[in-house]
């Protein structure tokens, strides 16, 4: 009996754990994501009222890179803390039919909006400015876009670079130089 019990425990420990649950739309649902009506002007106002930055995260069903980001990057304590404390993350489905009201007030489906914004890869993180121009779509206002899956260190550095508004003055240190400096300062040569 003890061997059977030990075998069951060993199997349970060997099974991989999911970083976040999967919703009915096939996308990962992290507890730090905001469930909104996807009216980006309203989302922007709510983010501002909380002292946070609006961040759009575009994903799609079955995306292995999205899964990797949820399991290995977004779950990193440094990244998760930044997402919770400094950002207002709204998930957008690359192929979704849910209505999105773009920053300029145009009503589109998620798939029309992501095409309009030029999003080609998932995941893609779209960082909005601290002041929104109601006459321009998201694509013309984004201060940074991160297309693809990146390590926790790279993502953490980008979250900080945007939060610190370093994109406003790139005369000396654009993101890549900032990221390289952060790696040197961590003194580990590792982007994770």
Residue frames as a rotation matrix with the C-alpha (Angstrom) as fourth column:
UNK 1
0.564 0.826 0.000 0.00
0.826 -0.564 0.000 0.00
0.000 0.000 -1.000 0.00
UNK 2
0.443 -0.484 -0.755 2.83
0.169 -0.782 0.600 2.38
-0.880 -0.393 -0.265 0.86
UNK 3
-0.632 -0.710 0.309 4.50
0.400 0.043 0.916 1.72
-0.664 0.703 0.257 -2.51
UNK 4
-0.131 0.698 0.704 1.26
0.976 -0.034 0.216 2.44
0.175 0.716 -0.676 -4.38
UNK 5
0.789 0.417 -0.451 0.79
0.540 -0.821 0.185 5.68
-0.293 -0.390 -0.873 -2.46
UNK 6
0.034 -0.879 -0.476 4.42
0.097 -0.471 0.877 6.69
-0.995 -0.076 0.069 -3.11
UNK 7
-0.628 -0.231 0.743 3.99
0.705 0.235 0.669 5.90
-0.329 0.944 0.015 -6.83
UNK 8
0.367 0.845 0.388 0.88
0.912 -0.408 0.026 8.08
0.180 0.344 -0.921 -7.10
UNK 9
0.720 -0.172 -0.673 2.68
0.229 -0.856 0.464 10.95
-0.655 -0.488 -0.576 -5.34
UNK 10
-0.365 -0.930 0.035 5.69
0.275 -0.072 0.959 10.59
-0.889 0.360 0.282 -7.66
UNK 11
-0.372 0.307 0.876 3.44
0.928 0.087 0.363 10.74
0.035 0.948 -0.317 -10.74
UNK 12
0.722 0.686 -0.089 1.68
0.692 -0.719 0.066 13.85
-0.019 -0.109 -0.994 -9.45
UNK 13
0.449 -0.633 -0.631 4.99
0.079 -0.675 0.733 15.59
-0.890 -0.379 -0.253 -8.81
UNK 14
-0.551 -0.708 0.442 6.29
0.463 0.181 0.868 14.67
-0.695 0.682 0.228 -12.25
UNK 15
0.179 0.704 0.688 3.26
0.984 -0.112 -0.141 16.15
-0.022 0.702 -0.712 -14.06
UNK 16
-0.782 -0.494 0.380 3.87
0.529 -0.848 -0.014 19.68
0.329 0.191 0.925 -15.37
UNK 17
-0.133 0.714 -0.688 1.93
0.751 -0.381 -0.540 22.48
-0.647 -0.588 -0.485 -13.76
UNK 18
0.141 0.262 0.955 0.19
0.871 -0.492 0.006 25.12
0.471 0.831 -0.297 -15.89
UNK 19
-0.842 -0.516 -0.158 1.24
0.535 -0.758 -0.373 28.75
0.072 -0.398 0.914 -15.28
UNK 20
-0.673 0.708 -0.214 -2.23
-0.578 -0.684 -0.445 30.06
-0.461 -0.176 0.870 -16.04
UNK 21
-0.195 0.688 0.699 -5.55
0.318 0.718 -0.619 28.57
-0.928 0.102 -0.359 -16.99
UNK 22
-0.974 -0.038 0.222 -6.86
0.225 -0.159 0.961 28.51
-0.002 0.987 0.163 -20.56
UNK 23
-0.489 0.833 -0.258 -10.08
-0.449 -0.494 -0.745 30.40
-0.748 -0.249 0.615 -21.25
UNK 24
0.330 0.747 0.577 -12.95
0.257 0.517 -0.817 29.44
-0.908 0.418 -0.022 -23.55
UNK 25
0.879 -0.035 -0.475 -11.21
-0.424 -0.510 -0.748 31.41
-0.216 0.859 -0.463 -26.32
UNK 26
0.805 -0.592 -0.043 -8.11
0.530 0.750 -0.396 29.20
0.266 0.296 0.917 -26.01
UNK 27
0.187 -0.743 0.642 -5.97
-0.127 -0.667 -0.734 32.01
0.974 0.055 -0.219 -24.56
UNK 28
-0.416 -0.429 -0.802 -4.05
0.755 0.330 -0.567 31.95
0.508 -0.841 0.186 -21.29
UNK 29
0.508 0.649 0.566 -5.83
0.092 -0.694 0.714 33.81
0.857 -0.310 -0.412 -18.49
UNK 30
-0.533 -0.746 -0.400 -3.43
0.591 0.010 -0.806 35.22
0.605 -0.666 0.436 -15.91
UNK 31
0.190 0.658 -0.729 -4.80
0.981 -0.157 0.114 36.76
-0.040 -0.737 -0.675 -12.73
UNK 32
-0.369 -0.404 -0.837 -3.06
0.436 -0.871 0.228 40.09
-0.821 -0.280 0.498 -13.47
UNK 33
-0.874 0.121 0.470 -4.83
0.427 -0.269 0.863 40.56
0.231 0.956 0.183 -16.83
UNK 34
-0.699 0.657 -0.282 -7.73
-0.306 -0.631 -0.713 43.01
-0.646 -0.412 0.643 -16.91
UNK 35
-0.552 0.648 0.525 -11.09
0.821 0.533 0.205 41.83
-0.147 0.545 -0.826 -18.18
UNK 36
-0.607 0.271 -0.747 -12.52
-0.103 -0.959 -0.264 44.92
-0.788 -0.083 0.610 -19.88
UNK 37
0.538 0.824 0.175 -14.98
0.205 0.074 -0.976 45.86
-0.817 0.561 -0.129 -22.62
UNK 38
-0.195 -0.776 0.600 -11.91
0.863 0.155 0.481 46.61
-0.466 0.612 0.639 -24.79
UNK 39
0.852 0.283 0.440 -12.83
0.423 -0.868 -0.260 50.26
0.308 0.408 -0.859 -25.23
UNK 40
0.048 -0.986 -0.160 -9.25
0.920 0.106 -0.378 51.47
0.390 -0.129 0.912 -25.27
UNK 41
-0.270 -0.075 0.960 -10.12
-0.096 -0.990 -0.105 55.06
0.958 -0.120 0.260 -24.39
UNK 42
0.717 0.582 0.384 -11.98
-0.477 0.007 0.879 53.82
0.509 -0.813 0.283 -21.28
UNK 43
0.757 -0.504 -0.416 -9.18
0.612 0.770 0.181 51.35
0.229 -0.391 0.891 -20.49
UNK 44
-0.214 -0.862 0.460 -6.66
0.568 -0.493 -0.659 54.17
0.795 0.120 0.595 -20.81
UNK 45
0.048 0.323 0.945 -8.65
-0.509 -0.806 0.301 56.36
0.859 -0.495 0.126 -18.39
UNK 46
0.949 0.315 -0.015 -8.96
-0.164 0.533 0.830 53.51
0.270 -0.785 0.557 -15.88
UNK 47
0.375 -0.897 -0.235 -5.23
0.826 0.439 -0.355 52.76
0.422 -0.061 0.905 -16.15
UNK 48
-0.332 -0.498 0.802 -4.44
0.161 -0.867 -0.472 56.45
0.930 -0.027 0.368 -15.55
UNK 49
0.460 0.591 0.662 -6.79
-0.561 -0.385 0.733 56.61
0.688 -0.709 0.155 -12.55
UNK 50
0.979 -0.156 -0.135 -4.74
0.206 0.721 0.661 53.76
-0.006 -0.675 0.738 -11.03
UNK 51
0.531 -0.828 -0.178 -1.43
-0.688 -0.544 0.480 55.42
-0.495 -0.133 -0.859 -11.94
UNK 52
0.017 -0.470 0.883 -0.61
0.204 0.866 0.457 52.65
-0.979 0.172 0.111 -14.43
UNK 53
-0.568 -0.289 -0.771 0.33
-0.693 -0.337 0.637 52.30
-0.444 0.896 -0.009 -18.10
UNK 54
0.620 0.780 0.084 -2.05
-0.547 0.507 -0.666 50.69
-0.562 0.367 0.741 -20.61
UNK 55
-0.618 -0.785 -0.041 -0.44
-0.651 0.482 0.587 47.59
-0.441 0.389 -0.809 -22.09
UNK 56
0.583 0.756 -0.299 -2.05
-0.794 0.452 -0.405 45.47
-0.171 0.473 0.864 -24.81
UNK 57
-0.537 -0.694 0.480 -0.96
-0.528 0.720 0.450 41.84
-0.658 -0.012 -0.753 -25.08
UNK 58
0.313 0.597 -0.739 -1.94
-0.950 0.203 -0.238 40.21
0.008 0.776 0.631 -28.36
UNK 59
-0.627 -0.438 0.645 -2.13
-0.478 0.870 0.126 36.40
-0.616 -0.229 -0.754 -28.27
UNK 60
-0.036 0.649 -0.760 -3.77
-0.931 0.255 0.262 33.56
0.364 0.717 0.595 -30.22
UNK 61
0.737 0.417 0.532 -5.14
-0.572 0.804 0.161 30.09
-0.361 -0.423 0.831 -29.54
UNK 62
0.918 -0.335 0.211 -2.49
0.377 0.903 -0.205 27.36
-0.122 0.268 0.956 -29.69
UNK 63
0.654 -0.708 0.267 0.44
-0.352 -0.597 -0.721 29.79
0.670 0.377 -0.639 -29.64
UNK 64
0.567 -0.521 -0.638 3.45
0.712 0.699 0.063 27.95
0.413 -0.490 0.768 -28.22
UNK 65
-0.497 -0.774 0.393 5.32
0.480 -0.622 -0.618 31.23
0.723 -0.118 0.681 -27.79
UNK 66
0.055 0.621 0.782 2.40
-0.579 -0.619 0.531 32.67
0.814 -0.482 0.325 -25.77
UNK 67
0.884 0.247 -0.396 2.49
0.103 0.724 0.682 29.55
0.455 -0.644 0.615 -23.61
UNK 68
0.053 -0.958 -0.281 6.23
0.840 0.195 -0.506 29.99
0.539 -0.209 0.816 -23.13
UNK 69
-0.488 -0.190 0.852 5.75
-0.098 -0.958 -0.270 33.62
0.867 -0.215 0.449 -22.09
UNK 70
0.477 0.748 0.461 3.08
-0.597 -0.110 0.795 32.64
0.646 -0.654 0.394 -19.54
UNK 71
0.894 -0.098 -0.437 5.06
0.304 0.849 0.431 29.70
0.329 -0.519 0.789 -18.16
UNK 72
0.212 -0.951 -0.226 8.57
0.969 0.234 -0.077 31.18
0.126 -0.202 0.971 -18.15
UNK 73
-0.631 -0.485 0.605 8.41
0.487 -0.855 -0.178 34.96
0.604 0.183 0.776 -18.45
UNK 74
-0.032 0.706 0.707 5.18
-0.353 -0.670 0.653 36.36
0.935 -0.229 0.271 -17.03
UNK 75
0.806 0.341 -0.484 5.51
0.252 0.543 0.801 33.98
0.536 -0.768 0.352 -14.06
UNK 76
-0.290 -0.945 -0.148 8.95
0.698 -0.103 -0.709 35.39
0.655 -0.309 0.690 -13.15
UNK 77
0.173 0.430 -0.886 8.43
0.959 -0.280 0.051 37.31
-0.226 -0.858 -0.461 -9.87
UNK 78
-0.638 -0.461 -0.617 10.13
0.331 -0.887 0.321 40.47
-0.695 0.000 0.719 -11.21
UNK 79
-0.941 0.308 0.140 8.02
0.062 -0.251 0.966 40.53
0.333 0.918 0.217 -14.38
UNK 80
-0.170 0.935 -0.310 4.78
0.803 0.314 0.507 39.61
0.571 -0.163 -0.804 -12.61
UNK 81
-0.093 0.071 -0.993 5.32
0.838 -0.533 -0.116 42.35
-0.538 -0.843 -0.010 -10.05
UNK 82
-0.892 -0.257 -0.371 5.87
0.024 -0.849 0.529 44.96
-0.451 0.463 0.763 -12.79
UNK 83
-0.747 0.659 0.092 2.76
0.244 0.142 0.959 43.78
0.619 0.739 -0.267 -14.66
UNK 84
0.043 0.793 -0.608 0.68
0.942 0.171 0.289 44.05
0.333 -0.585 -0.740 -11.49
UNK 85
0.026 -0.117 -0.993 2.13
0.790 -0.606 0.092 47.28
-0.613 -0.787 0.076 -10.08
UNK 86
-0.567 -0.419 -0.709 2.94
-0.001 -0.861 0.509 49.47
-0.824 0.290 0.488 -13.09
UNK 87
-0.955 0.131 -0.267 0.73
-0.272 -0.023 0.962 48.22
0.120 0.991 0.057 -15.92
UNK 88
-0.054 0.983 0.173 -2.91
-0.565 0.113 -0.817 47.74
-0.823 -0.142 0.550 -16.88
UNK 89
-0.894 -0.446 -0.051 -2.63
-0.305 0.521 0.797 44.68
-0.329 0.728 -0.601 -19.19
UNK 90
0.241 0.968 -0.073 -5.50
-0.641 0.102 -0.761 44.02
-0.729 0.230 0.645 -21.61
UNK 91
-0.571 -0.419 0.706 -5.46
0.129 0.803 0.581 40.84
-0.811 0.423 -0.405 -23.69
UNK 92
0.171 0.546 -0.820 -6.39
-0.854 -0.333 -0.400 41.00
-0.492 0.768 0.409 -27.38
UNK 93
0.180 -0.011 0.984 -7.08
0.217 0.976 -0.029 37.87
-0.959 0.219 0.178 -29.47
UNK 94
-0.714 -0.592 -0.374 -5.27
-0.228 -0.308 0.924 38.07
-0.662 0.745 0.085 -32.83
UNK 95
-0.919 0.389 -0.057 -8.16
0.103 0.377 0.921 36.20
0.380 0.841 -0.386 -34.51
UNK 96
-0.678 0.646 -0.350 -10.96
0.580 0.178 -0.795 37.30
-0.451 -0.742 -0.496 -32.18
UNK 97
-0.400 0.663 0.632 -14.36
0.629 -0.303 0.716 38.69
0.666 0.684 -0.296 -33.05
UNK 98
0.166 0.414 -0.895 -14.88
0.937 -0.350 0.012 40.66
-0.308 -0.841 -0.446 -29.84
UNK 99
0.719 0.171 0.674 -15.46
0.454 -0.850 -0.268 44.36
0.527 0.498 -0.689 -30.45
UNK 100
-0.193 -0.788 -0.584 -12.53
0.930 -0.336 0.146 46.70
-0.312 -0.516 0.798 -29.76
UNK 101
0.943 0.310 0.120 -12.87
0.331 -0.908 -0.256 50.46
0.029 0.281 -0.959 -29.68
UNK 102
0.113 -0.971 0.212 -9.48
0.882 0.000 -0.471 51.69
0.458 0.241 0.856 -30.91
UNK 103
-0.405 -0.398 -0.823 -7.77
0.793 -0.601 -0.099 54.71
-0.456 -0.693 0.559 -29.33
UNK 104
-0.997 0.035 -0.065 -9.25
-0.065 -0.845 0.530 56.92
-0.036 0.533 0.845 -32.08
UNK 105
-0.392 0.914 0.106 -12.80
-0.610 -0.172 -0.773 55.71
-0.688 -0.368 0.625 -31.35
UNK 106
-0.209 0.314 -0.926 -13.14
-0.897 0.316 0.309 53.37
0.390 0.895 0.216 -34.35
UNK 107
0.274 0.422 0.864 -15.08
-0.703 0.701 -0.119 50.18
-0.656 -0.575 0.489 -33.63
UNK 108
-0.070 -0.396 -0.916 -13.44
-0.859 0.490 -0.146 47.00
0.507 0.776 -0.375 -34.96
UNK 109
0.963 0.161 -0.216 -13.23
-0.047 0.891 0.452 43.31
0.265 -0.426 0.865 -34.19
UNK 110
0.582 -0.801 0.144 -10.05
-0.186 0.041 0.982 42.18
-0.792 -0.598 -0.126 -32.45
UNK 111
0.110 -0.574 0.811 -8.76
0.779 0.556 0.288 40.66
-0.617 0.600 0.509 -35.71
UNK 112
0.623 0.128 0.771 -9.47
0.650 -0.632 -0.421 43.88
0.434 0.764 -0.477 -37.63
UNK 113
0.958 -0.266 0.109 -7.77
-0.282 -0.789 0.546 45.95
-0.059 -0.554 -0.830 -34.93
UNK 114
0.381 -0.875 0.298 -4.65
0.089 0.356 0.930 43.79
-0.920 -0.328 0.214 -34.87
UNK 115
0.202 -0.267 0.942 -4.42
0.972 0.176 -0.159 43.97
-0.123 0.948 0.295 -38.67
UNK 116
0.844 0.192 0.500 -4.83
0.290 -0.949 -0.126 47.74
0.450 0.251 -0.857 -38.49
UNK 117
0.834 -0.535 0.133 -2.02
-0.412 -0.444 0.796 47.91
-0.367 -0.719 -0.591 -35.92
UNK 118
0.402 -0.697 -0.593 0.28
-0.730 0.147 -0.668 45.76
0.553 0.701 -0.450 -38.07
UNK 119
0.052 -0.347 0.936 0.60
-0.832 0.503 0.232 42.95
-0.552 -0.792 -0.263 -35.52
UNK 120
0.212 -0.075 -0.974 2.09
-0.805 0.552 -0.218 39.90
0.554 0.830 0.057 -37.23
UNK 121
-0.488 -0.535 -0.690 3.38
-0.015 0.795 -0.607 37.78
0.873 -0.286 -0.396 -34.34
UNK 122
0.685 0.585 0.434 2.06
-0.486 -0.076 0.871 36.45
0.542 -0.807 0.232 -31.06
UNK 123
0.425 0.634 -0.646 2.61
0.845 -0.534 0.032 37.30
-0.325 -0.560 -0.762 -28.41
UNK 124
-0.330 -0.479 0.813 3.02
0.580 -0.783 -0.226 41.01
0.745 0.397 0.536 -29.11
UNK 125
0.037 0.262 -0.964 3.11
0.921 -0.384 -0.068 43.53
-0.388 -0.886 -0.255 -26.29
UNK 126
-0.082 0.052 0.995 1.96
0.633 -0.769 0.092 47.04
0.770 0.637 0.030 -27.26
UNK 127
-0.351 -0.161 -0.922 2.85
0.888 -0.370 -0.274 49.84
-0.297 -0.915 0.273 -24.84
UNK 128
0.430 0.610 0.666 0.70
0.745 -0.656 0.120 52.98
0.510 0.445 -0.736 -24.91
UNK 129
-0.491 -0.663 0.565 1.90
0.275 -0.733 -0.622 56.49
0.827 -0.150 0.542 -23.99
UNK 130
-0.750 0.180 -0.637 1.05
0.625 -0.125 -0.771 58.39
-0.219 -0.976 -0.019 -20.81
UNK 131
-0.313 0.696 -0.646 -1.23
-0.362 -0.716 -0.597 60.70
-0.878 0.047 0.476 -22.82
UNK 132
-0.383 0.278 0.881 -3.56
0.711 0.698 0.088 59.33
-0.590 0.660 -0.465 -25.47
UNK 133
-0.822 0.153 -0.549 -4.42
-0.436 -0.788 0.434 61.24
-0.366 0.596 0.714 -28.64
UNK 134
-0.152 0.860 0.488 -8.10
0.032 0.498 -0.867 60.48
-0.988 -0.116 -0.103 -29.37
UNK 135
0.571 0.351 -0.742 -7.57
-0.677 -0.309 -0.667 61.15
-0.464 0.884 0.061 -33.08
UNK 136
-0.164 -0.746 -0.646 -4.95
-0.931 0.333 -0.147 58.42
0.325 0.577 -0.749 -33.64
UNK 137
0.788 0.389 -0.478 -5.17
-0.271 0.915 0.297 54.60
0.553 -0.104 0.827 -33.61
UNK 138
0.873 -0.439 0.212 -3.01
-0.029 0.388 0.921 52.51
-0.487 -0.811 0.326 -31.26
UNK 139
0.520 -0.701 0.488 -0.44
0.845 0.506 -0.172 51.80
-0.126 0.502 0.856 -33.99
UNK 140
0.250 -0.409 0.878 0.37
0.424 -0.768 -0.479 55.50
0.870 0.492 -0.019 -34.36
UNK 141
0.590 0.029 0.807 0.72
-0.578 -0.682 0.447 56.04
0.563 -0.731 -0.386 -30.61
UNK 142
0.922 -0.238 -0.306 2.56
0.364 0.804 0.471 52.99
0.134 -0.546 0.827 -29.31
UNK 143
0.659 -0.741 0.130 5.78
-0.746 -0.622 0.238 53.99
-0.096 -0.254 -0.963 -27.57
UNK 144
-0.589 -0.806 0.061 7.14
-0.779 0.586 0.221 50.44
-0.214 0.083 -0.973 -27.90
UNK 145
0.675 0.701 -0.232 6.11
-0.733 0.672 -0.101 47.08
0.085 0.238 0.967 -29.33
UNK 146
-0.437 -0.769 0.467 7.62
-0.778 0.583 0.233 43.73
-0.452 -0.262 -0.853 -28.37
UNK 147
0.527 0.629 -0.571 6.73
-0.833 0.518 -0.197 41.15
0.172 0.579 0.797 -31.04
UNK 148
0.150 -0.426 -0.892 7.54
-0.193 0.872 -0.449 37.60
0.970 0.240 0.049 -30.01
UNK 149
0.943 0.146 -0.299 8.52
0.218 0.406 0.887 35.65
0.251 -0.902 0.351 -26.92
UNK 150
0.118 -0.922 0.369 11.44
-0.341 -0.386 -0.857 36.92
0.933 -0.024 -0.360 -24.87
UNK 151
-0.337 -0.341 -0.878 13.16
0.654 0.586 -0.478 35.88
0.677 -0.735 0.025 -21.68
UNK 152
0.575 0.568 -0.589 12.14
0.813 -0.314 0.491 37.29
0.094 -0.761 -0.642 -18.33
UNK 153
-0.162 -0.730 -0.664 15.23
0.703 -0.557 0.442 39.54
-0.692 -0.395 0.604 -18.17
UNK 154
-0.885 -0.135 0.445 14.57
0.445 -0.528 0.723 41.15
0.137 0.838 0.528 -21.55
UNK 155
0.002 0.978 0.209 10.87
0.619 -0.165 0.768 41.58
0.786 0.128 -0.605 -20.78
UNK 156
0.437 0.091 -0.895 11.62
0.871 -0.293 0.396 42.99
-0.226 -0.952 -0.207 -17.31
UNK 157
-0.586 -0.735 -0.342 14.05
0.583 -0.675 0.451 45.48
-0.563 0.065 0.824 -18.81
UNK 158
-0.732 0.373 0.570 11.51
0.399 -0.444 0.802 46.60
0.552 0.815 0.176 -21.43
UNK 159
0.346 0.885 -0.311 8.79
0.791 -0.097 0.605 46.98
0.505 -0.455 -0.733 -18.78
UNK 160
0.207 -0.369 -0.906 11.16
0.766 -0.515 0.385 49.22
-0.609 -0.774 0.176 -16.80
UNK 161
-0.797 -0.566 0.208 12.40
0.553 -0.550 0.626 51.13
-0.240 0.614 0.752 -19.87
UNK 162
-0.341 0.766 0.545 8.82
0.485 -0.354 0.800 52.06
0.805 0.537 -0.250 -20.78
UNK 163
0.523 0.588 -0.617 7.72
0.817 -0.139 0.559 52.76
0.243 -0.797 -0.553 -17.18
UNK 164
0.002 -0.636 -0.771 10.69
0.675 -0.568 0.471 55.12
-0.738 -0.522 0.428 -16.78
UNK 165
0.875 0.466 -0.131 9.78
0.188 -0.577 -0.795 56.79
-0.446 0.671 -0.592 -20.11
UNK 166
-0.075 -0.994 -0.074 13.29
0.086 -0.080 0.993 56.25
-0.993 0.068 0.091 -21.48
UNK 167
-0.040 0.154 0.987 11.80
0.960 0.278 -0.005 56.15
-0.276 0.948 -0.159 -25.00
UNK 168
0.884 0.433 -0.179 11.42
0.389 -0.891 -0.236 59.94
-0.261 0.139 -0.955 -24.81
UNK 169
0.600 -0.754 -0.268 15.19
-0.770 -0.635 0.061 60.50
-0.216 0.170 -0.962 -24.99
UNK 170
0.873 -0.280 0.400 17.07
0.323 0.945 -0.043 57.93
-0.366 0.167 0.915 -27.02
UNK 171
0.813 -0.574 -0.097 19.97
-0.511 -0.626 -0.589 60.23
0.277 0.528 -0.802 -27.85
UNK 172
-0.170 -0.938 0.303 22.38
-0.978 0.124 -0.165 58.22
0.118 -0.325 -0.938 -25.73
UNK 173
-0.899 -0.177 0.400 20.65
-0.317 0.894 -0.316 55.01
-0.302 -0.411 -0.860 -24.75
UNK 174
-0.144 0.845 -0.514 17.98
-0.832 0.178 0.525 53.30
0.535 0.504 0.678 -26.84
UNK 175
0.738 0.529 0.420 16.39
-0.675 0.585 0.449 50.12
-0.008 -0.615 0.789 -25.49
UNK 176
0.793 -0.446 -0.416 19.12
0.240 0.856 -0.458 47.76
0.560 0.264 0.786 -26.72
UNK 177
-0.248 -0.912 0.326 21.86
-0.034 -0.328 -0.944 49.82
0.968 -0.245 0.051 -25.04
UNK 178
0.010 0.357 0.934 19.76
-0.950 -0.287 0.120 50.10
0.311 -0.889 0.337 -21.87
UNK 179
0.919 0.390 -0.053 19.20
-0.368 0.899 0.238 46.33
0.141 -0.199 0.970 -21.87
UNK 180
0.384 -0.864 -0.326 22.93
0.337 0.460 -0.821 45.66
0.859 0.206 0.468 -22.37
UNK 181
-0.400 -0.514 0.759 23.73
-0.481 -0.587 -0.651 47.99
0.780 -0.625 -0.012 -19.47
UNK 182
0.406 0.623 0.668 21.20
-0.905 0.175 0.388 46.22
0.125 -0.762 0.635 -17.24
UNK 183
0.891 -0.152 -0.428 22.79
0.096 0.984 -0.149 42.85
0.444 0.092 0.891 -18.05
UNK 184
-0.105 -0.992 0.075 26.22
0.203 -0.095 -0.975 44.25
0.974 -0.087 0.211 -17.16
UNK 185
-0.291 0.028 0.956 24.87
-0.779 -0.587 -0.220 45.76
0.555 -0.809 0.193 -13.93
UNK 186
0.797 0.544 0.262 23.31
-0.600 0.668 0.441 42.44
0.065 -0.509 0.858 -12.94
UNK 187
-0.091 -0.994 0.054 26.81
-0.991 0.095 0.096 41.12
-0.100 -0.044 -0.994 -13.68
UNK 188
0.028 0.119 0.993 25.56
-0.249 0.962 -0.108 37.78
-0.968 -0.244 0.056 -14.87
UNK 189
-0.785 -0.393 -0.478 25.66
-0.518 -0.006 0.855 38.09
-0.339 0.920 -0.199 -18.68
UNK 190
-0.801 0.558 0.218 22.27
0.583 0.809 0.073 36.39
-0.136 0.185 -0.973 -18.70
UNK 191
-0.801 0.551 0.235 19.14
-0.336 -0.738 0.585 37.89
0.496 0.390 0.776 -20.27
UNK 192
-0.078 0.799 -0.596 16.92
0.483 0.553 0.679 35.72
0.872 -0.235 -0.430 -18.09
